[in-house]
Amino acid sequence: MYIAVSGRSAYSWASLGGEVHTWADRNHTSTGTLDSGISKKTNGILIVEANPDVQWQLARSLTVRGHRVVGTSSGDGALALISEWPVDLVLIAEDLPGMDGLQVAKGLHRSHPEIPVVLMVMKKTTDILTFARLAGVDACVERPLSADALTTLLDGQLLAHAATG
């Protein structure tokens, strides 16, 4: 399932047998919970990416691999969303409107230090890596990401987090 948050509205879809289900449809299942039907092995991932096409591509790649994904295009949205939607990992773009990715990472690390944060950057430099470490970022990856590289990175981050958390 993928939920995208834009401003104060949220929408989602999950492909089940060729059907498209909205968030409202998922909320009104027989158990009345948003997560009904989702495997306990599924990991929740928050994508913070301003480009809607890139956000969708990342979300699609991750949902196909069995992850629950929620996306937002702003740092403020991420900080608000993290308290409402439990996630196991946050994937943040470096270049965001308003707060940049490092500021978002710092805010998330301050409020939720147990959640691993991955920063997507255009180029890994010594300065970026230093600032990322100080902001509480667990890993930096260069963009664009291939689907396989993303999966390998996230599996490694989630496994490392499970071992220490």
Buried (B, 14 or more C-beta within 10 A) or exposed (E): BBBBBEEEEBEBBBEEEEEEBEBEBBEEEEEEEBBEBBEEEBBBBBBBBBEEEBBBBBBBBBBEBEBBBBBBBBBBBBBBBBEEBEBBBBBBBBEBEEBBBBBBBBBBBEEBEEBBBBBBBEEEEEEBBEBBEEBBBBBBBEEEBEBEEBBEBBEEBBEEBEEEE
